[in-house]
């Protein structure tokens, strides 16, 4: 009872059309970003298929963009996202290990707290937090940009679920062999948890790389501006060079895109297994 | 949860469990390991939420610089203002439309792409890729495409339709923002529905085929009922996301034209940073958190019912 050829062909056609329609705007951004200034508009009136051809283009937009403030903002974004991944992973790994492996009174309570807190969407409390940060003198500092993303309960949850899956016998055997609690974490649990670590790292990276509201609220001086803010500011200038906006858009999109396509399996597994089956 | 009940090999049998030195050592280590996480979560999530609540009962007098306790005045002002009514209505209507659209589209795409098709992985990746684009960049890309002489209008002209104003028209701006949000979201949520589809036992379909059920019947009586849990999850998670929509409004429309795109998050932002009325802004944050709490509580109920 295999599906008929006709239904298979129509499914394929539908998939092709859907993928094409959804991907096309992004492809157009890429093709247009290779045309200096606002010249990409010339290919739109009337619309011809050459608008989607990244041929005969130049990297003018990119070189102009990357010689201005945007370059520094991009470096800031890399630094802030990188620091968030490293610090966030350390915090989450330690907490998840305690919650998964150690036996202590109040464990259920702490876990419930982690779950509850991870359900508070950060953006909802970003505005009150920005007021607190200015009284704590954290406004316009790298620490101010990095700290809020470290309180990521979801990454603790994902890692804990994975750590629970490490066979108990393995941990007990390591203990009999004389490995301490932290030795077990470093030598046994972490090497086994690469997929979960990659998933959590990506989650932390994306939360920073894609952030807009928080860096807008806190990173006021140009020296500490993040790339999405710099790009949005560029778009509100009196003389808007849309070619540069598109080039910046492409740069900001291609970084997470490469990471996600490369680590798609780990990322989606960490999301879907926890989000749905719990 | 196996870890709790697991018998311990090395545990001294004579000591009461609670007081074994090993358990005490574990408890001390746990406290150390958990301290950084609990500290950041308290300082960066709990404290601001509590502070929003307490500040929402205060008013900063610009004349004296003193914060006075004003009880529910900020809330009374908020609920008495027609601006807030229109913001609330706009936000709720927007969510009532955009989220079901996203769920239906992502489910349809999931049903299409969970089949065994040539190059299925490629189509899936192409549809997922917009999820990688930061929200602010989604806004910038689409505003460029929605310019008077941009990509969308040239496409309309190609099929003989008149050009549209999109973001500069009060009747189209909110819809245009909805298109942006949906574009960035459907590929992402599609993956969750695909994961749900993979959990449905193949045997169910085989049995239905033997009973002579057609494609439509299998969809209605097997697939959709068994997809209820993932679909409920997607609906709620994407509602939380859409409730917090901010970047496109702040970057592109500033709430206009004619207030048609003033969504809740943007209104909180303007109350706090443009109007400078922090008490009212915090009261609005509390209303927003309460609304989201209702949604999350609803999520729990939907998830539990299935068990």
Interface residues (C-beta under 8 A of the other chain):
Chain A: X1 X7 X8 X11 X12 X14 X15 X16 X18 X19 X20 X22 X23 X25 X26 X28 X29 X41 X44 X45 X46 X47 X51 X90 X91 X92 X94 X95 X97 X98 X99 X100 X101 X102 X103 X104 X105 X107 X110 X113 X114 X117 X119 X120 X121 X122 X123 X124 X125 X127 X128 X129 X131 X132 X147 X148 X150 X151 X153 X156 X164 X168 X172 X175 X176 X181 X206 X209 X210 X211 X212 X213 X216 X228 X229 X231 X232 X235 X236 X242 X245 X246 X248 X249 X252 X253 X256 X257 X259 X260 X261 X264 X268 X271 X272 X273 X275 X276 X277 X278
Chain B: X1 X2 X3 X4 X6 X9 X10 X18 X23 X26 X27 X29 X30 X31 X33 X34 X36 X37 X38 X40 X41 X43 X44 X45 X46 X47 X48 X49 X51 X52 X55 X109 X112 X113 X115 X117 X118 X120 X122 X123 X125 X126 X127 X128 X129 X130 X131 X132 X133 X134 X135 X136 X137 X139 X140 X141 X142 X143 X144 X145 X147 X149 X150 X151 X153 X154 X155 X157 X158 X183 X186 X187 X191 X192 X195 X196 X199 X209 X215 X229 X230 X233 X237 X240 X244 X246 X247 X250 X251 X265 X268 X269 X272 X278 X281 X282 X285 X288 X289 X292 X296 X303
